[in-house]
Amino acid sequence: MINTLERKNRLYAADLARKYFSGQISMHQFLNNLLDYQNDIKIRFLIDKVGKRPKKGWFFDVSRERNTAYIKEVFIIIEDLENSDV
């Protein structure tokens, strides 16, 4: 079982990620507002995944399929953070 502080940190990180993806906060705000995440592998995994968001190319846009797959992967991680007890 995780302790109460870890649970709160995970919920907070998930909330920040949802705000980032809805456009309410910037990437800078997302990263700067995260609490103690160095020791939590799930929060580190979320940060890593968010940082690997597909970028638009110079001539080509990110394909809709690639972007949709990326968003689904990130939201699986977010939901795992919200529901994790172990």
C-alpha positions in Angstrom: 0.0 0.0 0.0 1.1 3.5 -0.6 1.0 6.1 2.1 -1.3 9.1 2.2 1.3 11.6 1.0 2.2 9.4 -2.0 -1.5 9.1 -2.9 -2.0 12.8 -2.7 1.1 13.4 -4.9 -0.2 11.0 -7.5 -3.6 12.6 -7.5 -2.1 16.0 -7.8 0.2 14.9 -10.7 -2.8 13.4 -12.5 -4.8 16.6 -12.0 -1.9 18.7 -13.3 -1.6 16.4 -16.4 -5.3 16.7 -17.1 -5.0 20.5 -16.9 -2.0 20.5 -19.2 -3.8 18.5 -21.8 -6.9 20.6 -21.6 -4.8 23.7 -22.2 -5.4 25.2 -18.7 -1.7 25.3 -17.8 1.6 25.2 -19.8 4.2 22.5 -19.8 6.4 24.8 -17.6 3.6 25.2 -15.0 3.0 21.4 -15.1 6.6 20.6 -14.4 7.2 23.4 -11.8 4.1 22.5 -9.8 4.8 18.8 -9.4 5.6 17.9 -5.8 8.1 15.3 -4.7 8.2 13.0 -7.6 11.8 11.7 -7.7 11.0 8.6 -5.7 7.7 7.8 -7.4 8.2 5.8 -10.5 4.7 6.3 -11.7 4.9 10.1 -11.6 8.3 9.9 -13.3 6.8 7.7 -16.0 4.0 10.3 -16.5 6.6 13.2 -16.8 8.6 11.2 -19.3 5.6 10.4 -21.4 4.3 14.0 -21.4 7.8 15.1 -22.5 7.6 12.9 -25.5 4.5 14.4 -27.0 4.7 14.1 -30.8 5.9 17.4 -32.3 4.7 19.0 -35.5 7.3 18.8 -38.2 8.4 21.6 -40.4 6.5 20.4 -43.4 4.2 17.7 -41.9 1.8 17.7 -39.1 1.6 14.9 -36.6 -0.8 12.3 -37.9 -4.2 12.1 -36.2 -3.7 8.4 -35.5 -0.3 8.9 -33.9 -1.6 11.8 -31.7 -4.7 9.8 -30.7 -2.6 6.8 -29.7 -0.3 9.1 -27.7 -3.2 10.7 -25.9 -4.7 7.3 -25.0 -1.4 6.1 -23.6 -1.0 9.2 -21.5 -4.5 9.0 -20.1 -4.0 5.3 -19.2 -1.1 6.5 -17.1 -3.2 9.3 -15.6 -6.0 6.9 -14.7 -3.4 4.5 -13.2 -2.2 7.4 -10.9 -5.7 8.2 -9.9 -6.6 4.6 -9.1 -3.3 3.3 -7.7 -3.2 2.0 -4.2 -0.1 -0.2 -4.5 
